[in-house]
Amino acid sequence: MQRDPSSDKDRLTVRIQNDELTESIDIDELQGLSGEAASKKKPPLHSQKGKSLPDILLATTTITQAQLDEAIAQQQEEGSGERLLGEILIKKKLIREDELMAAVGMQLGIPILDKISADELDSELVRKIPINFAKKHNMIPVKRQGDLVTVAISNTQDFDPLDDVRILLECDVRPVLAKKTDILDAINRIYERSTEQDSELIEGLDEVNVDSLALEEPQDLLDAADEAPIIRLVNSLLFRAVKERASDVHIEPFETELAVRYRIDGVLYDIMKLPKKAQASISSRIKIMGKLDIAERRVPQDGRIKIKIAGKDIDIRLSTLPTSHGERIVMRLLDKSNVLLDLTDIGFSKRQLALIDKIIRKPNGIFLVTGPTGSGKTTTLYGALSKINTSEKNIITVEDPVEYQLTGIGQIQVNPKVDLTFASGLRSILRQDPDVIMVGEIRDLETAEIAIQASLTGHLVLSTIHTNDAASSITRLVDMGVEPFLVSSSLVAILAQRLVRVLCKECRSVVKPSAAELAEIGLKPEQAARKTVYRARGCEKCWQTGYSGRTGIYELLTISEQIRSLILKQAEANVIKKVALKEGFQTLREDGAKKVLDGITTMEEVLRVTQEDTLNS
């Protein structure tokens, strides 16, 4: 875009009021702020004139001088400015993003916008700003008051794009600081809202020529407004799935219609019904994206799709299955832009974290994580590996599939077509001088025996196994054919886990459970009397589900000497469990009950995910 040099005299001055602290404002407070009044609306706080960002951070946050010096040294090595310094401090968890934003606001005298509601944004105003420009510079116009438009920004290193916005909107602009994530979310919501709705996309699908569906993936699916109707429909389904935090997309053919369902927080929801005539076109489009054979509809096929949606890199595992009414399609969505969760972020108690930290720092032994498919086992193992991932350790994994890339760790993808199985991959790993080995899953005797031998020869082995609880994993290994003395001498600990949905904080409501209801999850009335118990209700923020996100409930069985002797005697799982309970072992349901009392989840959720364990105990 060419900028008129003559406009320099009218260039917006954004580095205003450097001698005053900034304020925090809400979008509603922007009403009536314009011109001179807007620039003067500042609280009479102490002066920050001449202070650098590090000085302000020291004065306003809990960061120490030593921590700051270490971050500055890292910044100088990477050779960038103060913005990178802030990012380094956030990554090290020394400050929060809102604390950095407040400090930058103080330094530059720019107000802070606490939240951006897409519903309150002016669609006509936003439409004048190209989506690529808005996402590139992470800015969005928030509100117009007369000839002044308030623009939310996150990058304070480059104010030139504000001049472009002024030209595009043909009026003066006033910057306010907002979180980068809040701005991106608002951009995605407001631009998606202005695109065609799903019902409009379905029209004309019978006119689509499947032969013309050659795949040229757009840079971002939100930009694909000029594509064919069938492509726009598939793009819309995928975008909506990402927006609603779906982990899986199910496209299921029936006699007269095509059903689309999303799995959100572990539960399937009906999303829409598509006409039967769209089935062949949708199936072909998705198979082309996954590089599958569109002519073959008689056998199952598996593929992978890599796309970008709303600025996020999404890896999709695609599976097709022939049914009596056509091909059934399931797509599992993996958000590769998500930072891997730390063990402290996925629901472990302090006691559990301390025990796990000791376990994963042992020089040898086997640590097993167990639970059904989709219970977060891989996430837990990745979190454990990240915690011990240092340059002094050689860590190698063999997985099916490799879900996330871990920097500094060698990851092997299982490939049965070339006879690269868990067992053969594990044998090869042992010749690579590893310190820590992660095996995606122990499925058979061969893999189990190699893993045990590896642990007995000085390696720490982390793996998963499919059983209902921790104690059952021991009998499962013996049932596979592993000698009890090998199990006894190699096992260090077993972690069983489930995922429960987290209550939406916007709409949860207090409930007074009866004594019978409390007893069902193992709680006494006097325990609940000292705490607040909630139930799920549902609102717009949580898509009327009452829940938003998931966390884990866990039972951690450490192998004591008494339990080792029981393993040697081939004791039943319930006998091992009773001994463990006497040693302080906490069951899945007990951990879930604690999270109910902490207001994290509901009794119904804990009962839902632990019901099977109760029936089997």
Disulfide bonds with the S-S distance in Angstrom:
none
